[in-house]
């Protein structure tokens, strides 16, 4: 199961039908990683917990818009990020734990209105077909690079499209020539165009010179094409992940600094401390009223 895929379609169906048990299960599964994400970005634990509670409520309020073929985890992180931005704006605060070198692209980019939960749903409908095709060919490209163990190529395009880095930064991070970066990008786009042509797609507008960067980056981030499986992060945490995957996993966490995978790993590392049932219960009690409302819509 890839992180971009959603194993929770059935769970969401039950939640929409008003099942409290299903709602509790969702909170139990996701509160740890959401809390880890929020705690890294707020000054107090109370603020972080409030944000996660609001995220769950926000999910219920928008549950009718949620497309269950999309990743539930990514959707929840997106709502949380939006709530976080609201909180910081209302307090006129800056990110508390802003990484010194602003490694974290999610903290560098202000969420747009299109990233509100209902905005996402509308956008998904408008570009669904094209985005689906593009994610297919991107997966093909990524698998091809992994199979050939062309890790430098993969790291370059991951930093470019997922990490939002410029050529010059990538050159410095990977200690390669800027021209080599540009060459890898050029060949990657060519390959994507070839993959699309193989599928008899004649309209390549999503890979137009002017559009490619934005479109590819959006699809890559939405689908989290190179994000790590929870089981892979678990293996890393236990110290049983073999090379070259260990280095590649570490790259996604340390160099790309993917905020969602970093939060997942923190959650896994914390699991031994065990969150109390009281935490889950509190999140449940604060949001369960919205469960009834959302199912009446
Ligand atoms: Zn990730």
Boltz pocket constraint, residues with backbone or C-beta under 6 A from the ligand:
constraints:
  - pocket:
      binder: B
      contacts: [[A, 224], [A, 226], [A, 227], [A, 228], [A, 252], [A, 258], [A, 259], [A, 260], [A, 261], [A, 262]]
      max_distance: 6.0
